[in-house]
Amino acid sequence: MFESKHSITLILNASKVYDRKIIEGVGNYLQTSKVDWDLYLEEDFLARFDNIDEWGVDGIIADFDNPEIQAALLKTKIPVVGVGGSYSDANDYPDVPYVATDNFALVNAAYQHLRQKGIEEFAFYGAPLDDYQRWSQERENAILKITEADGYKCHVYRGHPIKPETWQDTTKRLSDWLISLPTPIGVIAVTDSRARHLLQVCDHSGLLIPDRLSVIGIDDDEIARFLNRVSLSSVKQGCFEMGYQAAKKLHRLLDGQSCSHKPYLVPPAKVIERQSTDFKAIKDPQVMQAMHFIRQKACHGIKVDQVLDYVGVSRSNLEQRFKEERGHSIHNEIHHEKLRKACSMLKNTDRPTVEIANICGYPSLQYMYAIFKKHFNQTPLEHRDAANRRIAENSLK
C-alpha cells in the first residue's frame, strides 16, 4: 500500500552526467520504497528556481553547488534536501539535510591509483576559482594536503575558462605547463572534461601517455571517454547513492520525522582503470616510443616492420631492448594490445563479437575465437558472460 501522494521537484542540471546519476538514484528509491511521488523535472533538463514558493510542491531535491539555488532555497518553507560537494570547513555546509560527494576521497582515490603504479611525481589540473565550482577548489586543496603528507610536491595549474574564441591560446598555455613538468608524472584532472584537454594537448605535443604523463579524471563521463584516442582512467563518483540517500532524507521530512542536518558524505564508487594510467616504468626511450605507437596502432593491423620504421632502429636492436624492458618480443606486444582491446570491448560494450574482431584487427571472427581459446580456454562470448557475472557479483557486495 502506497503512502500519501506528494509532488516533488528536482532542481538539477540533467544535461550533466553527475546530475543524471543522482536523478537515477532518486528514481531507484521510488521503485524500491512505498513512496508515491510525482516528480517534476524541466523538459530541457536545466535547473530553474524562479518563484519557488508559488510552485505548490511538497518537497525539493536540489543542486546546492549552485550558490543561487542554495540562497533561494534556504529561504523557502518547503522541505528541501541539498546535494553537492563536500567541504573541508564544516561552516561551509548549508543548514539543511545535505548529501555530498566526498571530494577528499575522490582525489585520494585518484592519487592512490597513481601511487600504486609506482609514480612519484604529481600534478593537478584544476579550474579557475569560481563560486559555481567550489568543488574544484576543494579538490585542489585535497591533493595539496595529500601529497604534502606523503612528502611529495604537487604542481598545480588551474588553466582558463573554456571558450571557442580563446581555445587555441588556452591549449598553448596548457601545453607549455605540461612540457615544463618533470616526467614521468601522474596528473589528476579535476573533471573528465579537463582530463580530455590533457589528452588532446599531449597528442598534439608528442607527450607520450601513459609513459611520460599518466592522466586520471573524475566522473567516468562517457562523452569524455569516447572523444579521445587514448581511453581515460577515471574515478567514478557515488552519484547514484547520493540520489538514493537524498530521496530517503526527503521521505523522512515529508513523513514529519526529524532529519539530521549533518552532511552525509558519499565515497567514490570505484576507480575505472584504462589506458591513460597503464603506466609501467620503462626507462628506454626507444621502447617507450614503440609502446606508444603500438597502443595507438595495434588494432590497425600493424606489423613489426612498421614499429621499426616509426622508431627508426634495426630489428635486432629494438627486439633486444624490448626483451630487456618488457620480457617479450615486439610481436607479442602487438598481440597483447589487440587482446587487451578485445577483452575491454567484450566487458564494456554490447557490440557483436564479429564487429569486435574487425575493430581489434583480427583477420576473422574464427581467428579471434582461436586466440581466446588459447589464452583463456573460453570463447569470446564465454569471456563476456564471465566478466558480466563478476560485475553483478561485485555490485551485490
PEFEN-V486327 format. One line per field, one symbol per residue. ss: DSSP state (@ for helix, = for strand, . for the rest). phi: phi as a letter, one per 40 degrees, with the letter a starting at -180 (. if undefined). Layout:
BEGIN
ss: ???
phi: ???
END
This chain:
BEGIN
ss: ....=======.....@@@@@@@@@@@@@@@@...=====...........@@@....=====...@@@@@@@.....=======....@@@....=====.@@@@@@@@@@@@@@.....====.....@@@@@@@@@@@@@@@@@@@....====......@@@@@@@@@@@@@@@@@....=====..@@@@@@@@@@@@@@.......======...@@@@@......====..@@@@@@@@@@@@@@@@.........===...===..@@@.......@@@@@@@@@@@@@@@@...@@@@@@@@...@@@@@@@@@@@@...@@@@@@@@@@@@@@@@@@@....@@@@@@@.....@@@@@@@@@@@@...@@@@@@@@@@@@@@@@@.
phi: .ccdcbbbbbbbcccbcdcccccccccccccbbbcbbccbbdccgccbacfdcccgbcabbbccccccccccccccccdbbcbiccbcbdcccccadabbcccccccccccccccccgcbbbabbcadcaccbcccccccccccccccccgbcbcbbcgbdcbdcbccccccccccccccccbcabbcccacdcccdccccccccgccbccbbcbbbbhfcccccccbcccccacccccdcdccccccccdccccgccbdcccccbcccacccbccbccbccccccccccccccccbdccgcbddccccccgbccccccccccccbgaccdccccccccccccccccbbbccccccdcccgccacccccccccccbfacdccccccccccccccccc
END
